[in-house]
Amino acid sequence: ITVSGCPFHITATLETALRHSRVAGRVIRIWADALCINKADISERNQQVSQMGSIYSLAHHTVIYLGDSTEETDNIFNELAAFGKKGGVVIARTGATADQRSKCRHMADGLKILILQKPWFYRVWVFQELLLSRD
């Protein structure tokens, strides 16, 4: 990509996230730490990290890109969707059976584990993104 007319190397993950965020025919403002913080300059990095709470709390929207889906995550989401279509209305009206509750808990636990293993969760300031974002 180019930043202020100069070539700038970004990770494949950031490139994919930016492509997913792009809206044809619209200009959107994006703040991405990988672009806005010079991580090679420890002093600047520390100063910027201290401002991130304000950045996230003032943002109109916060998008957290966890990476592309995998076959495993697709399977879990498909199972949850199928489960909801088959039993969601019945469960809502009559209550879930023990077997249905167990299956739902198992799928949700698997999804939580897959999501929490994403590299994003190993970064220091992610909790600010989660806790201070408006949406």
C-alpha positions in Angstrom: 0.0 0.0 0.0 1.0 3.6 0.0 0.9 6.0 3.0 1.3 9.7 2.2 2.5 8.7 -1.2 5.2 6.4 0.1 5.2 2.6 -0.3 4.5 0.9 3.1 4.8 -2.8 3.8 1.9 -4.4 5.7 1.1 -7.9 6.8 -1.1 -10.2 4.7 -3.6 -10.2 7.6 -3.9 -6.4 7.5 -4.1 -6.4 3.8 -7.0 -8.8 3.9 -8.7 -6.9 6.7 -8.4 -3.6 4.7 -9.8 -5.3 1.6 -12.8 -6.6 3.6 -13.4 -3.1 5.0 -13.3 -1.3 1.7 -16.6 0.2 0.5 -16.8 0.9 -3.2 -17.3 4.6 -4.0 -16.9 5.7 -0.3 -14.0 7.2 1.5 -13.6 5.7 5.0 -11.2 6.6 7.7 -9.4 3.7 9.3 -7.0 3.7 12.2 -4.8 0.6 12.2 -2.1 0.3 14.8 0.2 -1.4 12.3 0.0 1.7 10.2 -0.3 4.4 12.9 2.3 3.3 15.4 6.0 3.1 14.7 6.7 0.0 16.6 10.4 0.3 16.0 10.4 3.5 18.1 9.7 2.3 21.7 9.1 5.8 23.0 6.6 6.5 20.3 5.0 3.1 20.7 4.5 3.6 24.4 3.1 7.0 23.9 0.6 5.8 21.3 -0.4 2.8 23.3 -1.3 5.1 26.2 -3.7 7.0 23.8 -5.4 3.9 22.5 -8.1 4.0 25.1 -9.2 7.4 23.7 -9.0 6.2 20.2 -11.2 3.2 20.7 -13.8 5.0 22.9 -14.1 7.7 20.3 -14.3 5.5 17.3 -17.7 5.2 15.5 -17.0 1.5 14.8 -14.4 -0.9 15.8 -13.6 -3.9 13.6 -11.5 -6.7 15.0 -10.3 -8.9 12.2 -9.4 -12.3 13.5 -8.3 -13.7 10.1 -9.9 -15.8 7.5 -12.2 -18.6 8.4 -11.0 -22.1 8.5 -12.7 -25.3 7.7 -13.1 -25.9 11.4 -14.7 -22.6 12.1 -16.9 -22.9 9.1 -18.1 -26.3 10.3 -19.0 -25.0 13.7 -20.9 -22.0 12.3 -22.7 -24.3 9.9 -23.6 -26.7 12.7 -24.9 -23.8 14.9 -27.0 -22.4 11.9 -28.4 -25.9 11.2 -29.1 -26.5 14.9 -30.9 -23.1 15.1 -33.0 -23.8 12.0 -34.0 -27.3 13.1 -34.5 -26.7 16.8 -34.4 -23.0 17.6 -38.2 -22.4 17.4 -39.0 -25.6 19.3 -36.4 -24.8 22.0 -37.7 -21.3 22.3 -41.3 -22.5 22.9 -40.8 -25.7 24.9 -37.3 -25.4 26.4 -34.2 -27.4 25.3 -33.7 -31.0 26.1 -30.6 -32.0 28.1 -29.1 -33.4 24.9 -29.8 -30.2 22.9 -28.3 -28.0 25.7 -25.2 -30.3 25.8 -24.8 -30.1 22.0 -25.2 -26.4 22.0 -22.7 -25.9 24.9 -20.2 -28.2 23.1 -20.4 -26.2 19.9 -20.1 -22.9 21.7 -17.1 -24.1 23.7 -15.4 -25.3 20.5 -16.0 -21.9 18.9 -14.7 -20.1 21.9 -11.5 -22.1 21.9 -10.9 -21.5 18.2 -11.5 -17.8 18.5 -9.4 -17.4 21.6 -6.5 -19.1 19.9 -6.3 -16.4 17.2 -3.0 -14.3 17.4 -5.0 -11.1 18.0 -5.7 -12.2 21.6 -2.0 -12.4 22.4 -1.5 -8.6 21.8 -1.1 -6.4 24.9 -3.8 -3.8 24.2 -6.7 -6.0 22.8 -8.8 -5.6 26.0 -9.0 -1.9 25.4 -10.4 -2.6 22.0 -13.0 -4.9 23.4 -13.9 -2.9 26.5 -13.8 0.6 25.2 -15.4 0.3 21.8 -18.8 1.7 21.3 -20.0 -1.3 19.3 
